[in-house]
Amino acid sequence: MDITWPGSGSALVDETAAAIRARIMSGEIPIGAQLRQAELAKTLGVSRTPVREALRQLQTGGLIEVVPNRGAVVRVPAPWEVREAYEVRAELEGLSCVRAVRRITRDGFEELRATNELLRPGDGPPNAASHAANDRFHTLIHEISGNDRLARVIKEINEAFPRNVSALVLQEQPRHRDDNFAEHERILAALEAQDTELARREMQAHVISAGEQLARWYERRSATVFRG
């Protein structure tokens, strides 16, 4: 039996969309996967109606698409979309760093340093803790910057692409893990030196590099993800 959800029908659709989005972003529902309404309704404990409306919402947001003979599937972003999005994100994250230079405290800096230490390359593959630490490093800077609107816009850009793919990029390419850690270290050095322009440039270069790695990952996968 369907569970009772609080709020209006619109709220139910929003919550259903958020639940589906979370599964896509985590990789539980991978790119290219079909989204069957009956299965989603059963999993989420709702009827098909909010699921259908939630899928429309996610399609409008660009996270899923309707493919002939397959129905709704998790959309594979085009590499150019990734590059464009990360170009914008680089500017915004650079601004976040500039603001953080003026506001960061010693405690804030030490928390950033400790977070990046979790990303120090080791002998084994990256784990869930290191993936979370990578995201936390950036969100800490957003919080320190003290501009909630700026943080929200960056988050919206990030949520346009499944977050687990960024983790896969680092997992599959050890060199990228080394570069990621080193780039974070340079950002930390600029913040500690209170050099706003250097902090901006280091963050912008870091985000552009991450976007290029992600775009190339999608280039390699886009030709094969729907086969089979």
C-alpha positions in Angstrom: 0.0 0.0 0.0 1.3 3.5 -0.8 2.5 5.5 2.1 1.0 8.8 3.0 3.2 11.8 2.2 2.8 15.1 4.0 2.0 18.3 2.1 0.2 19.0 -1.2 0.4 17.1 -4.5 3.0 19.5 -5.7 5.1 18.8 -2.6 4.8 15.1 -3.2 6.0 15.5 -6.8 8.9 17.6 -5.6 9.9 15.0 -3.0 9.5 12.2 -5.5 11.7 14.0 -8.0 14.3 14.7 -5.2 14.3 11.0 -4.3 14.9 9.9 -8.0 17.5 12.6 -8.5 19.4 11.4 -5.4 19.5 7.9 -6.8 20.8 9.2 -10.1 23.4 11.5 -8.5 24.8 8.7 -6.4 25.0 6.3 -9.3 22.4 3.9 -7.9 20.6 4.6 -11.1 23.4 4.9 -13.7 23.6 7.0 -16.8 21.7 5.4 -19.7 19.5 3.4 -17.4 15.7 3.1 -18.1 13.4 4.7 -15.6 10.3 2.5 -15.3 7.4 4.2 -13.6 6.0 1.0 -12.0 9.4 0.1 -10.4 10.0 3.6 -9.2 6.5 3.9 -7.7 7.0 0.6 -5.8 10.5 1.5 -4.6 9.4 5.0 -3.4 6.0 3.9 -2.0 3.9 6.2 -4.1 1.5 5.9 -7.0 2.6 6.3 -10.6 1.1 9.8 -10.9 3.7 11.6 -8.8 6.4 9.5 -10.4 5.2 10.5 -13.9 5.2 14.2 -12.9 8.5 13.9 -11.2 10.1 12.4 -14.4 8.7 15.3 -16.4 10.3 17.7 -13.9 13.6 15.9 -14.2 13.4 15.9 -18.0 12.8 19.7 -17.9 15.9 20.0 -15.8 18.0 18.0 -18.3 18.8 15.1 -16.0 16.7 12.5 -18.0 15.4 12.3 -21.5 12.8 10.3 -23.5 14.4 8.0 -26.0 12.4 6.3 -28.8 11.7 2.6 -28.0 13.3 3.0 -24.5 11.2 5.6 -22.7 12.7 7.7 -20.0 16.4 7.2 -19.4 19.1 8.9 -17.4 20.6 11.3 -19.9 24.3 11.1 -20.9 25.5 14.7 -21.0 27.2 15.9 -24.2 30.9 16.8 -23.5 30.4 20.3 -24.7 27.7 20.8 -22.1 30.1 19.7 -19.4 32.8 22.1 -20.6 30.3 25.0 -20.8 29.0 24.3 -17.3 32.4 24.0 -15.8 33.5 27.2 -17.5 30.7 29.0 -15.6 31.4 27.1 -12.4 35.1 28.1 -12.6 34.2 31.8 -12.5 31.8 31.3 -9.6 34.2 29.2 -7.6 36.9 31.7 -8.2 34.7 34.4 -6.8 33.9 32.1 -3.8 37.7 31.9 -3.2 38.1 35.6 -3.4 35.4 36.1 -0.8 36.8 33.3 1.4 40.2 35.0 1.5 38.6 38.0 3.3 36.6 35.9 5.7 38.5 32.7 6.5 39.6 32.1 10.1 42.4 29.9 11.4 39.8 27.3 12.4 38.3 27.4 8.9 41.7 27.0 7.3 42.6 24.1 9.5 39.3 22.3 8.6 40.0 22.8 4.9 43.5 21.4 5.5 42.2 18.4 7.3 39.6 17.7 4.7 42.2 17.8 1.9 44.4 15.4 3.9 41.7 12.8 3.4 42.4 13.1 -0.3 46.1 12.5 -0.1 46.9 9.7 -2.6 47.6 6.4 -1.0 48.2 2.8 -2.0 44.5 1.9 -2.3 41.7 3.2 -4.5 39.7 6.2 -3.3 36.8 5.3 -1.0 33.5 6.9 -0.1 35.1 9.0 2.6 37.5 10.5 0.1 34.8 11.2 -2.4 32.8 13.0 0.3 35.9 14.9 1.3 36.4 16.2 -2.2 32.9 17.6 -2.3 33.3 18.9 1.3 36.5 20.8 0.4 34.6 22.9 -2.1 31.4 23.4 0.0 33.6 24.5 2.9 34.9 27.3 0.8 31.4 28.2 -0.3 30.3 28.4 3.3 33.3 30.5 4.3 32.6 32.9 1.4 29.4 33.9 3.1 27.2 34.2 0.0 24.3 31.8 0.1 23.1 32.7 -3.4 26.6 32.0 -4.8 26.7 28.6 -3.1 23.2 27.7 -4.4 24.1 28.5 -8.0 27.3 26.4 -7.8 25.3 23.6 -6.4 22.7 23.8 -9.2 25.5 23.5 -11.8 27.0 20.5 -9.9 23.6 18.8 -9.7 23.3 18.9 -13.5 25.6 15.9 -13.7 25.6 12.7 -11.6 28.2 13.2 -8.8 29.3 9.6 -8.9 30.9 10.1 -12.3 33.4 12.6 -10.9 34.3 10.0 -8.3 34.7 7.4 -11.1 37.1 9.8 -13.0 39.4 10.0 -10.0 39.1 6.3 -9.3 40.0 5.2 -12.8 42.9 7.7 -13.3 45.4 7.7 -10.4 47.2 10.7 -12.0 44.1 12.8 -11.7 43.9 11.9 -8.0 47.5 13.2 -7.6 46.7 16.4 -9.5 43.4 17.0 -7.6 45.2 16.8 -4.3 48.1 19.1 -5.5 45.6 21.6 -6.9 43.8 21.8 -3.6 47.1 22.4 -1.9 47.8 25.3 -4.1 44.4 26.8 -3.3 45.1 26.4 0.4 48.5 28.1 0.0 46.8 31.0 -1.8 44.2 31.3 0.9 46.8 31.2 3.7 48.8 33.9 1.9 45.6 36.0 1.6 46.3 36.4 -2.1 42.9 36.9 -3.6 44.0 36.9 -7.2 46.1 33.8 -6.8 43.3 32.0 -5.0 40.9 32.9 -7.8 43.3 31.7 -10.5 44.2 28.5 -8.7 40.5 27.6 -8.2 39.5 28.5 -11.7 42.3 26.3 -13.2 41.3 23.5 -10.8 37.7 23.5 -11.9 38.5 23.8 -15.6 40.8 20.8 -15.3 38.1 18.8 -13.5 35.6 19.7 -16.2 37.9 18.6 -19.0 38.5 15.3 -17.3 34.7 14.8 -16.9 34.0 15.8 -20.5 36.6 13.3 -21.7 35.0 10.6 -19.6 31.7 11.3 -21.2 33.3 11.3 -24.6 34.6 7.8 -24.0 31.3 6.5 -22.6 28.7 8.3 -24.8 29.4 6.0 -27.8 28.8 2.8 -25.9 26.5 3.5 -23.0 23.3 2.5 -24.9 24.7 -0.6 -26.5 23.6 -4.0 -25.4 
